[in-house]
Amino acid sequence: MKIPVKTAVIIFGILLCALPVSAQEIITGQDFFDRVAENYQGIEDYSADFEMTVEDTVMSGLIYYKNPNLIRIDFLDPEEQVLVADGEIIQVYVPDYNVTLTQRLKDQTNPGGFATGEGLSLLRRNYQIAFKDSPDPQPLDNSSEGSSELVYKLFLTWRNTAQGFRQIELAVTPDLYIRRMTAVTADRRNIEFTFKDIQVNQSIPMARFEYDSPPSSNNFDNFLYGAE
């Protein structure tokens, strides 16, 4: 017997209402990204171990961030290299060359990058966002050995060529912290950031972001772009 379309719709509606709320929820990649952004909006400060890979070059260290625009990276590799920024000025001490690079940033640039509430808001505006492959948790690493750590993976593609990255893959932990970012630059270079041991809202003191480079180092101003 063929069930009339109207009756079938009513039956389907009754069955849907009988399901648990979590099963009814249809979440898109954009919805999930918004949850991550909301989580970062509530972060006053964080610290984490990090590793950055730019093609064949690997750098690692400890990163500190304090809302709204303080950041410090103490590198372990390259050893003793330091980056400090406050939204107005960025300093980079490079011990291998005994130089301190200084740049006054334009328009109150957010030095914290993407892993901040402000940075994620910029990504939301400038990229199309979807789940990568599936909305279900996936292994962090896709190697043949697999990974016991499960994350949610988002895939972002640029809306226009003015953005620094063509595409970005975000690996997000179940408690909504960015575990890894893998990106392809406009000139098709591969960059990967990995965060571990993320500690949030630890009341990091302002003194952590004060830095004086060694007086013997050579200073170079405006190394990114010219002074305004």
MIVEXDO-682875 format. One record per residue (C-alpha): residue number from 1; residue in one letter; x, y, z. Coordinates in Angstrom, 2 decimals. Example, Ala and Ser with C-alpha at 12.3 -4.5 7.8 and 13.67 -1.06 7.14 Angstrom:
2
<site><resi>1</resi><resn>a</resn><X>12.30</X><Y>-4.50</Y><Z>7.80</Z></site>
<site><resi>2</resi><resn>s</resn><X>13.67</X><Y>-1.06</Y><Z>7.14</Z></site>
This chain:
228
<site><resi>1</resi><resn>m</resn><X>0.00</X><Y>0.00</Y><Z>0.00</Z></site>
<site><resi>2</resi><resn>k</resn><X>1.37</X><Y>3.39</Y><Z>-0.96</Z></site>
<site><resi>3</resi><resn>i</resn><X>1.40</X><Y>5.92</Y><Z>1.88</Z></site>
<site><resi>4</resi><resn>p</resn><X>0.18</X><Y>9.39</Y><Z>0.86</Z></site>
<site><resi>5</resi><resn>v</resn><X>2.95</X><Y>11.99</Y><Z>0.81</Z></site>
<site><resi>6</resi><resn>k</resn><X>1.24</X><Y>14.14</Y><Z>3.47</Z></site>
<site><resi>7</resi><resn>t</resn><X>0.92</X><Y>11.16</Y><Z>5.82</Z></site>
<site><resi>8</resi><resn>a</resn><X>4.58</X><Y>10.20</Y><Z>5.26</Z></site>
<site><resi>9</resi><resn>v</resn><X>5.68</X><Y>13.72</Y><Z>6.14</Z></site>
<site><resi>10</resi><resn>i</resn><X>3.66</X><Y>13.65</Y><Z>9.39</Z></site>
<site><resi>11</resi><resn>i</resn><X>5.09</X><Y>10.24</Y><Z>10.37</Z></site>
<site><resi>12</resi><resn>f</resn><X>8.62</X><Y>11.45</Y><Z>9.64</Z></site>
<site><resi>13</resi><resn>g</resn><X>8.01</X><Y>14.54</Y><Z>11.76</Z></site>
<site><resi>14</resi><resn>i</resn><X>6.78</X><Y>12.45</Y><Z>14.70</Z></site>
<site><resi>15</resi><resn>l</resn><X>9.81</X><Y>10.17</Y><Z>14.46</Z></site>
<site><resi>16</resi><resn>l</resn><X>12.17</X><Y>13.14</Y><Z>14.31</Z></site>
<site><resi>17</resi><resn>c</resn><X>10.63</X><Y>14.69</Y><Z>17.44</Z></site>
<site><resi>18</resi><resn>a</resn><X>11.06</X><Y>11.40</Y><Z>19.24</Z></site>
<site><resi>19</resi><resn>l</resn><X>14.81</X><Y>11.35</Y><Z>18.63</Z></site>
<site><resi>20</resi><resn>p</resn><X>17.26</X><Y>12.70</Y><Z>21.24</Z></site>
<site><resi>21</resi><resn>v</resn><X>18.09</X><Y>16.37</Y><Z>20.80</Z></site>
<site><resi>22</resi><resn>s</resn><X>21.73</X><Y>15.63</Y><Z>19.97</Z></site>
<site><resi>23</resi><resn>a</resn><X>20.67</X><Y>13.38</Y><Z>17.11</Z></site>
<site><resi>24</resi><resn>q</resn><X>18.34</X><Y>16.07</Y><Z>15.73</Z></site>
<site><resi>25</resi><resn>e</resn><X>21.08</X><Y>18.66</Y><Z>15.63</Z></site>
<site><resi>26</resi><resn>i</resn><X>22.55</X><Y>19.25</Y><Z>12.20</Z></site>
<site><resi>27</resi><resn>i</resn><X>25.77</X><Y>21.19</Y><Z>12.61</Z></site>
<site><resi>28</resi><resn>t</resn><X>27.69</X><Y>22.64</Y><Z>9.69</Z></site>
<site><resi>29</resi><resn>g</resn><X>31.38</X><Y>23.39</Y><Z>9.52</Z></site>
<site><resi>30</resi><resn>q</resn><X>30.53</X><Y>27.09</Y><Z>9.86</Z></site>
<site><resi>31</resi><resn>d</resn><X>28.48</X><Y>26.39</Y><Z>12.99</Z></site>
<site><resi>32</resi><resn>f</resn><X>31.33</X><Y>24.44</Y><Z>14.56</Z></site>
<site><resi>33</resi><resn>f</resn><X>33.85</X><Y>27.13</Y><Z>13.63</Z></site>
<site><resi>34</resi><resn>d</resn><X>31.62</X><Y>29.72</Y><Z>15.32</Z></site>
<site><resi>35</resi><resn>r</resn><X>31.71</X><Y>27.65</Y><Z>18.52</Z></site>
<site><resi>36</resi><resn>v</resn><X>35.51</X><Y>27.62</Y><Z>18.36</Z></site>
<site><resi>37</resi><resn>a</resn><X>35.59</X><Y>31.39</Y><Z>17.81</Z></site>
<site><resi>38</resi><resn>e</resn><X>33.23</X><Y>31.95</Y><Z>20.74</Z></site>
<site><resi>39</resi><resn>n</resn><X>35.49</X><Y>29.82</Y><Z>22.93</Z></site>
<site><resi>40</resi><resn>y</resn><X>38.54</X><Y>31.92</Y><Z>22.01</Z></site>
<site><resi>41</resi><resn>q</resn><X>36.63</X><Y>35.14</Y><Z>22.67</Z></site>
<site><resi>42</resi><resn>g</resn><X>36.52</X><Y>34.10</Y><Z>26.33</Z></site>
<site><resi>43</resi><resn>i</resn><X>40.26</X><Y>33.51</Y><Z>26.61</Z></site>
<site><resi>44</resi><resn>e</resn><X>42.20</X><Y>36.15</Y><Z>28.55</Z></site>
<site><resi>45</resi><resn>d</resn><X>45.56</X><Y>34.45</Y><Z>28.08</Z></site>
<site><resi>46</resi><resn>y</resn><X>47.11</X><Y>31.14</Y><Z>27.09</Z></site>
<site><resi>47</resi><resn>s</resn><X>50.42</X><Y>29.38</Y><Z>26.80</Z></site>
<site><resi>48</resi><resn>a</resn><X>51.34</X><Y>26.34</Y><Z>24.74</Z></site>
<site><resi>49</resi><resn>d</resn><X>54.22</X><Y>24.35</Y><Z>23.36</Z></site>
<site><resi>50</resi><resn>f</resn><X>54.33</X><Y>24.89</Y><Z>19.64</Z></site>
<site><resi>51</resi><resn>e</resn><X>56.07</X><Y>23.63</Y><Z>16.55</Z></site>
<site><resi>52</resi><resn>m</resn><X>56.10</X><Y>25.40</Y><Z>13.20</Z></site>
<site><resi>53</resi><resn>t</resn><X>57.12</X><Y>23.72</Y><Z>9.98</Z></site>
<site><resi>54</resi><resn>v</resn><X>57.76</X><Y>25.76</Y><Z>6.84</Z></site>
<site><resi>55</resi><resn>e</resn><X>58.48</X><Y>23.24</Y><Z>4.11</Z></site>
<site><resi>56</resi><resn>d</resn><X>61.75</X><Y>21.63</Y><Z>5.31</Z></site>
<site><resi>57</resi><resn>t</resn><X>62.42</X><Y>24.03</Y><Z>8.21</Z></site>
<site><resi>58</resi><resn>v</resn><X>61.16</X><Y>23.15</Y><Z>11.69</Z></site>
<site><resi>59</resi><resn>m</resn><X>61.02</X><Y>25.62</Y><Z>14.58</Z></site>
<site><resi>60</resi><resn>s</resn><X>59.74</X><Y>24.99</Y><Z>18.10</Z></site>
<site><resi>61</resi><resn>g</resn><X>59.31</X><Y>26.73</Y><Z>21.41</Z></site>
<site><resi>62</resi><resn>l</resn><X>56.84</X><Y>28.10</Y><Z>23.94</Z></site>
<site><resi>63</resi><resn>i</resn><X>54.20</X><Y>30.67</Y><Z>23.02</Z></site>
<site><resi>64</resi><resn>y</resn><X>52.45</X><Y>33.08</Y><Z>25.39</Z></site>
<site><resi>65</resi><resn>y</resn><X>49.43</X><Y>35.20</Y><Z>24.49</Z></site>
<site><resi>66</resi><resn>k</resn><X>47.54</X><Y>37.80</Y><Z>26.53</Z></site>
<site><resi>67</resi><resn>n</resn><X>44.38</X><Y>39.51</Y><Z>25.32</Z></site>
<site><resi>68</resi><resn>p</resn><X>44.13</X><Y>41.72</Y><Z>23.36</Z></site>
<site><resi>69</resi><resn>n</resn><X>47.49</X><Y>42.02</Y><Z>21.63</Z></site>
<site><resi>70</resi><resn>l</resn><X>50.46</X><Y>40.70</Y><Z>23.60</Z></site>
<site><resi>71</resi><resn>i</resn><X>52.46</X><Y>37.75</Y><Z>22.35</Z></site>
<site><resi>72</resi><resn>r</resn><X>55.82</X><Y>36.23</Y><Z>23.15</Z></site>
<site><resi>73</resi><resn>i</resn><X>57.57</X><Y>33.21</Y><Z>21.67</Z></site>
<site><resi>74</resi><resn>d</resn><X>60.65</X><Y>31.77</Y><Z>23.35</Z></site>
<site><resi>75</resi><resn>f</resn><X>62.23</X><Y>29.45</Y><Z>20.81</Z></site>
<site><resi>76</resi><resn>l</resn><X>63.95</X><Y>26.22</Y><Z>21.70</Z></site>
<site><resi>77</resi><resn>d</resn><X>64.90</X><Y>25.71</Y><Z>18.07</Z></site>
<site><resi>78</resi><resn>p</resn><X>66.51</X><Y>28.03</Y><Z>16.99</Z></site>
<site><resi>79</resi><resn>e</resn><X>67.84</X><Y>28.17</Y><Z>20.52</Z></site>
<site><resi>80</resi><resn>e</resn><X>67.44</X><Y>31.48</Y><Z>22.40</Z></site>
<site><resi>81</resi><resn>q</resn><X>65.60</X><Y>33.20</Y><Z>19.55</Z></site>
<site><resi>82</resi><resn>v</resn><X>62.79</X><Y>35.42</Y><Z>20.87</Z></site>
<site><resi>83</resi><resn>l</resn><X>59.77</X><Y>37.14</Y><Z>19.32</Z></site>
<site><resi>84</resi><resn>v</resn><X>57.78</X><Y>39.72</Y><Z>21.30</Z></site>
<site><resi>85</resi><resn>a</resn><X>54.90</X><Y>41.87</Y><Z>20.05</Z></site>
<site><resi>86</resi><resn>d</resn><X>52.34</X><Y>44.21</Y><Z>21.59</Z></site>
<site><resi>87</resi><resn>g</resn><X>50.16</X><Y>45.17</Y><Z>18.63</Z></site>
<site><resi>88</resi><resn>e</resn><X>52.27</X><Y>48.26</Y><Z>17.93</Z></site>
<site><resi>89</resi><resn>i</resn><X>55.84</X><Y>46.96</Y><Z>17.78</Z></site>
<site><resi>90</resi><resn>i</resn><X>57.29</X><Y>43.55</Y><Z>17.06</Z></site>
<site><resi>91</resi><resn>q</resn><X>60.83</X><Y>42.56</Y><Z>18.08</Z></site>
<site><resi>92</resi><resn>v</resn><X>62.70</X><Y>39.48</Y><Z>16.93</Z></site>
<site><resi>93</resi><resn>y</resn><X>66.06</X><Y>38.61</Y><Z>18.44</Z></site>
<site><resi>94</resi><resn>v</resn><X>68.11</X><Y>36.28</Y><Z>16.22</Z></site>
<site><resi>95</resi><resn>p</resn><X>71.13</X><Y>35.05</Y><Z>18.19</Z></site>
<site><resi>96</resi><resn>d</resn><X>72.70</X><Y>33.24</Y><Z>15.22</Z></site>
<site><resi>97</resi><resn>y</resn><X>73.33</X><Y>36.65</Y><Z>13.63</Z></site>
<site><resi>98</resi><resn>n</resn><X>73.37</X><Y>38.69</Y><Z>16.84</Z></site>
<site><resi>99</resi><resn>v</resn><X>70.68</X><Y>41.00</Y><Z>15.48</Z></site>
<site><resi>100</resi><resn>t</resn><X>67.43</X><Y>42.44</Y><Z>16.79</Z></site>
<site><resi>101</resi><resn>l</resn><X>64.79</X><Y>43.12</Y><Z>14.15</Z></site>
<site><resi>102</resi><resn>t</resn><X>62.17</X><Y>45.73</Y><Z>15.01</Z></site>
<site><resi>103</resi><resn>q</resn><X>59.02</X><Y>46.69</Y><Z>13.15</Z></site>
<site><resi>104</resi><resn>r</resn><X>56.30</X><Y>49.18</Y><Z>14.00</Z></site>
<site><resi>105</resi><resn>l</resn><X>53.07</X><Y>47.52</Y><Z>12.96</Z></site>
<site><resi>106</resi><resn>k</resn><X>50.33</X><Y>49.21</Y><Z>10.98</Z></site>
<site><resi>107</resi><resn>d</resn><X>46.71</X><Y>49.64</Y><Z>12.04</Z></site>
<site><resi>108</resi><resn>q</resn><X>47.08</X><Y>47.93</Y><Z>15.42</Z></site>
<site><resi>109</resi><resn>t</resn><X>47.89</X><Y>44.61</Y><Z>13.77</Z></site>
<site><resi>110</resi><resn>n</resn><X>46.86</X><Y>41.56</Y><Z>15.78</Z></site>
<site><resi>111</resi><resn>p</resn><X>50.17</X><Y>39.77</Y><Z>16.48</Z></site>
<site><resi>112</resi><resn>g</resn><X>48.43</X><Y>36.74</Y><Z>17.98</Z></site>
<site><resi>113</resi><resn>g</resn><X>47.50</X><Y>35.53</Y><Z>14.53</Z></site>
<site><resi>114</resi><resn>f</resn><X>44.66</X><Y>33.12</Y><Z>13.96</Z></site>
<site><resi>115</resi><resn>a</resn><X>44.63</X><Y>31.50</Y><Z>17.43</Z></site>
<site><resi>116</resi><resn>t</resn><X>42.75</X><Y>34.41</Y><Z>19.04</Z></site>
<site><resi>117</resi><resn>g</resn><X>39.17</X><Y>35.62</Y><Z>19.03</Z></site>
<site><resi>118</resi><resn>e</resn><X>40.09</X><Y>38.47</Y><Z>16.67</Z></site>
<site><resi>119</resi><resn>g</resn><X>42.08</X><Y>36.19</Y><Z>14.38</Z></site>
<site><resi>120</resi><resn>l</resn><X>39.22</X><Y>33.71</Y><Z>14.07</Z></site>
<site><resi>121</resi><resn>s</resn><X>36.80</X><Y>36.54</Y><Z>13.29</Z></site>
<site><resi>122</resi><resn>l</resn><X>39.02</X><Y>37.50</Y><Z>10.36</Z></site>
<site><resi>123</resi><resn>l</resn><X>39.06</X><Y>33.93</Y><Z>9.12</Z></site>
<site><resi>124</resi><resn>r</resn><X>35.26</X><Y>33.76</Y><Z>9.32</Z></site>
<site><resi>125</resi><resn>r</resn><X>34.93</X><Y>36.86</Y><Z>7.12</Z></site>
<site><resi>126</resi><resn>n</resn><X>37.55</X><Y>35.92</Y><Z>4.58</Z></site>
<site><resi>127</resi><resn>y</resn><X>37.20</X><Y>32.16</Y><Z>4.11</Z></site>
<site><resi>128</resi><resn>q</resn><X>34.55</X><Y>29.63</Y><Z>3.19</Z></site>
<site><resi>129</resi><resn>i</resn><X>34.38</X><Y>27.05</Y><Z>5.97</Z></site>
<site><resi>130</resi><resn>a</resn><X>33.30</X><Y>23.41</Y><Z>5.93</Z></site>
<site><resi>131</resi><resn>f</resn><X>34.11</X><Y>20.16</Y><Z>7.67</Z></site>
<site><resi>132</resi><resn>k</resn><X>36.90</X><Y>18.24</Y><Z>6.00</Z></site>
<site><resi>133</resi><resn>d</resn><X>35.54</X><Y>14.84</Y><Z>4.89</Z></site>
<site><resi>134</resi><resn>s</resn><X>33.20</X><Y>14.39</Y><Z>7.87</Z></site>
<site><resi>135</resi><resn>p</resn><X>31.72</X><Y>16.17</Y><Z>10.92</Z></site>
<site><resi>136</resi><resn>d</resn><X>32.84</X><Y>13.20</Y><Z>13.03</Z></site>
<site><resi>137</resi><resn>p</resn><X>36.10</X><Y>13.18</Y><Z>15.04</Z></site>
<site><resi>138</resi><resn>q</resn><X>39.12</X><Y>11.94</Y><Z>13.07</Z></site>
<site><resi>139</resi><resn>p</resn><X>42.69</X><Y>10.96</Y><Z>13.98</Z></site>
<site><resi>140</resi><resn>l</resn><X>44.98</X><Y>13.97</Y><Z>14.29</Z></site>
<site><resi>141</resi><resn>d</resn><X>47.60</X><Y>12.28</Y><Z>12.12</Z></site>
<site><resi>142</resi><resn>n</resn><X>46.76</X><Y>10.40</Y><Z>8.95</Z></site>
<site><resi>143</resi><resn>s</resn><X>49.89</X><Y>8.27</Y><Z>8.94</Z></site>
<site><resi>144</resi><resn>s</resn><X>49.72</X><Y>4.52</Y><Z>8.41</Z></site>
<site><resi>145</resi><resn>e</resn><X>50.33</X><Y>4.04</Y><Z>12.13</Z></site>
<site><resi>146</resi><resn>g</resn><X>47.28</X><Y>6.13</Y><Z>12.91</Z></site>
<site><resi>147</resi><resn>s</resn><X>46.75</X><Y>8.38</Y><Z>15.91</Z></site>
<site><resi>148</resi><resn>s</resn><X>44.92</X><Y>7.77</Y><Z>19.16</Z></site>
<site><resi>149</resi><resn>e</resn><X>44.11</X><Y>11.49</Y><Z>19.46</Z></site>
<site><resi>150</resi><resn>l</resn><X>40.82</X><Y>12.48</Y><Z>17.82</Z></site>
<site><resi>151</resi><resn>v</resn><X>40.06</X><Y>15.97</Y><Z>16.55</Z></site>
<site><resi>152</resi><resn>y</resn><X>37.49</X><Y>17.74</Y><Z>14.40</Z></site>
<site><resi>153</resi><resn>k</resn><X>38.87</X><Y>18.88</Y><Z>11.06</Z></site>
<site><resi>154</resi><resn>l</resn><X>37.74</X><Y>22.02</Y><Z>9.27</Z></site>
<site><resi>155</resi><resn>f</resn><X>38.71</X><Y>23.08</Y><Z>5.77</Z></site>
<site><resi>156</resi><resn>l</resn><X>38.87</X><Y>26.78</Y><Z>4.86</Z></site>
<site><resi>157</resi><resn>t</resn><X>39.26</X><Y>28.17</Y><Z>1.34</Z></site>
<site><resi>158</resi><resn>w</resn><X>39.93</X><Y>31.80</Y><Z>0.55</Z></site>
<site><resi>159</resi><resn>r</resn><X>37.13</X><Y>34.02</Y><Z>-0.75</Z></site>
<site><resi>160</resi><resn>n</resn><X>39.58</X><Y>36.24</Y><Z>-2.63</Z></site>
<site><resi>161</resi><resn>t</resn><X>43.26</X><Y>36.33</Y><Z>-3.48</Z></site>
<site><resi>162</resi><resn>a</resn><X>43.99</X><Y>39.18</Y><Z>-1.03</Z></site>
<site><resi>163</resi><resn>q</resn><X>44.32</X><Y>36.64</Y><Z>1.79</Z></site>
<site><resi>164</resi><resn>g</resn><X>47.67</X><Y>35.23</Y><Z>2.86</Z></site>
<site><resi>165</resi><resn>f</resn><X>46.60</X><Y>31.59</Y><Z>2.62</Z></site>
<site><resi>166</resi><resn>r</resn><X>44.89</X><Y>29.81</Y><Z>-0.26</Z></site>
<site><resi>167</resi><resn>q</resn><X>43.52</X><Y>27.15</Y><Z>2.05</Z></site>
<site><resi>168</resi><resn>i</resn><X>43.70</X><Y>26.26</Y><Z>5.73</Z></site>
<site><resi>169</resi><resn>e</resn><X>43.00</X><Y>23.03</Y><Z>7.56</Z></site>
<site><resi>170</resi><resn>l</resn><X>42.21</X><Y>23.35</Y><Z>11.26</Z></site>
<site><resi>171</resi><resn>a</resn><X>42.36</X><Y>20.42</Y><Z>13.68</Z></site>
<site><resi>172</resi><resn>v</resn><X>40.24</X><Y>21.26</Y><Z>16.73</Z></site>
<site><resi>173</resi><resn>t</resn><X>40.10</X><Y>19.38</Y><Z>20.02</Z></site>
<site><resi>174</resi><resn>p</resn><X>36.74</X><Y>18.29</Y><Z>21.51</Z></site>
<site><resi>175</resi><resn>d</resn><X>37.07</X><Y>21.13</Y><Z>24.04</Z></site>
<site><resi>176</resi><resn>l</resn><X>37.33</X><Y>23.61</Y><Z>21.13</Z></site>
<site><resi>177</resi><resn>y</resn><X>41.02</X><Y>24.49</Y><Z>21.08</Z></site>
<site><resi>178</resi><resn>i</resn><X>43.10</X><Y>24.64</Y><Z>17.92</Z></site>
<site><resi>179</resi><resn>r</resn><X>45.50</X><Y>21.73</Y><Z>17.97</Z></site>
<site><resi>180</resi><resn>r</resn><X>46.99</X><Y>22.19</Y><Z>14.52</Z></site>
<site><resi>181</resi><resn>m</resn><X>46.80</X><Y>24.51</Y><Z>11.54</Z></site>
<site><resi>182</resi><resn>t</resn><X>48.02</X><Y>23.40</Y><Z>8.13</Z></site>
<site><resi>183</resi><resn>a</resn><X>48.00</X><Y>26.03</Y><Z>5.41</Z></site>
<site><resi>184</resi><resn>v</resn><X>49.04</X><Y>26.70</Y><Z>1.83</Z></site>
<site><resi>185</resi><resn>t</resn><X>50.31</X><Y>30.22</Y><Z>1.18</Z></site>
<site><resi>186</resi><resn>a</resn><X>49.43</X><Y>32.33</Y><Z>-1.85</Z></site>
<site><resi>187</resi><resn>d</resn><X>52.73</X><Y>31.26</Y><Z>-3.45</Z></site>
<site><resi>188</resi><resn>r</resn><X>51.94</X><Y>27.60</Y><Z>-2.66</Z></site>
<site><resi>189</resi><resn>r</resn><X>54.30</X><Y>27.03</Y><Z>0.27</Z></site>
<site><resi>190</resi><resn>n</resn><X>53.19</X><Y>24.66</Y><Z>3.00</Z></site>
<site><resi>191</resi><resn>i</resn><X>53.13</X><Y>25.86</Y><Z>6.62</Z></site>
<site><resi>192</resi><resn>e</resn><X>52.06</X><Y>23.90</Y><Z>9.69</Z></site>
<site><resi>193</resi><resn>f</resn><X>51.55</X><Y>25.07</Y><Z>13.27</Z></site>
<site><resi>194</resi><resn>t</resn><X>51.03</X><Y>22.49</Y><Z>16.03</Z></site>
<site><resi>195</resi><resn>f</resn><X>50.03</X><Y>23.39</Y><Z>19.59</Z></site>
<site><resi>196</resi><resn>k</resn><X>50.45</X><Y>21.07</Y><Z>22.58</Z></site>
<site><resi>197</resi><resn>d</resn><X>49.83</X><Y>21.37</Y><Z>26.32</Z></site>
<site><resi>198</resi><resn>i</resn><X>47.50</X><Y>24.35</Y><Z>25.88</Z></site>
<site><resi>199</resi><resn>q</resn><X>46.95</X><Y>26.20</Y><Z>29.18</Z></site>
<site><resi>200</resi><resn>v</resn><X>44.30</X><Y>28.93</Y><Z>29.27</Z></site>
<site><resi>201</resi><resn>n</resn><X>43.46</X><Y>31.77</Y><Z>31.67</Z></site>
<site><resi>202</resi><resn>q</resn><X>46.49</X><Y>31.29</Y><Z>33.90</Z></site>
<site><resi>203</resi><resn>s</resn><X>46.82</X><Y>35.02</Y><Z>34.71</Z></site>
<site><resi>204</resi><resn>i</resn><X>50.08</X><Y>35.39</Y><Z>32.83</Z></site>
<site><resi>205</resi><resn>p</resn><X>51.79</X><Y>38.54</Y><Z>34.23</Z></site>
<site><resi>206</resi><resn>m</resn><X>52.43</X><Y>41.55</Y><Z>32.01</Z></site>
<site><resi>207</resi><resn>a</resn><X>56.11</X><Y>41.26</Y><Z>32.85</Z></site>
<site><resi>208</resi><resn>r</resn><X>56.24</X><Y>38.12</Y><Z>30.71</Z></site>
<site><resi>209</resi><resn>f</resn><X>55.93</X><Y>40.33</Y><Z>27.64</Z></site>
<site><resi>210</resi><resn>e</resn><X>58.68</X><Y>42.76</Y><Z>28.58</Z></site>
<site><resi>211</resi><resn>y</resn><X>61.86</X><Y>42.10</Y><Z>26.67</Z></site>
<site><resi>212</resi><resn>d</resn><X>65.21</X><Y>43.82</Y><Z>26.21</Z></site>
<site><resi>213</resi><resn>s</resn><X>67.45</X><Y>42.26</Y><Z>23.61</Z></site>
<site><resi>214</resi><resn>p</resn><X>71.17</X><Y>41.94</Y><Z>24.39</Z></site>
<site><resi>215</resi><resn>p</resn><X>72.81</X><Y>45.40</Y><Z>24.16</Z></site>
<site><resi>216</resi><resn>s</resn><X>75.57</X><Y>43.93</Y><Z>21.98</Z></site>
<site><resi>217</resi><resn>s</resn><X>73.12</X><Y>42.92</Y><Z>19.22</Z></site>
<site><resi>218</resi><resn>n</resn><X>72.84</X><Y>44.95</Y><Z>16.03</Z></site>
<site><resi>219</resi><resn>n</resn><X>69.46</X><Y>46.64</Y><Z>15.56</Z></site>
<site><resi>220</resi><resn>f</resn><X>67.57</X><Y>46.77</Y><Z>12.26</Z></site>
<site><resi>221</resi><resn>d</resn><X>64.33</X><Y>48.77</Y><Z>12.16</Z></site>
<site><resi>222</resi><resn>n</resn><X>61.35</X><Y>48.27</Y><Z>9.86</Z></site>
<site><resi>223</resi><resn>f</resn><X>62.54</X><Y>44.90</Y><Z>8.57</Z></site>
<site><resi>224</resi><resn>l</resn><X>59.09</X><Y>43.88</Y><Z>7.24</Z></site>
<site><resi>225</resi><resn>y</resn><X>58.11</X><Y>47.11</Y><Z>5.50</Z></site>
<site><resi>226</resi><resn>g</resn><X>59.12</X><Y>50.75</Y><Z>5.59</Z></site>
<site><resi>227</resi><resn>a</resn><X>58.15</X><Y>53.24</Y><Z>8.26</Z></site>
<site><resi>228</resi><resn>e</resn><X>54.93</X><Y>55.18</Y><Z>7.63</Z></site>
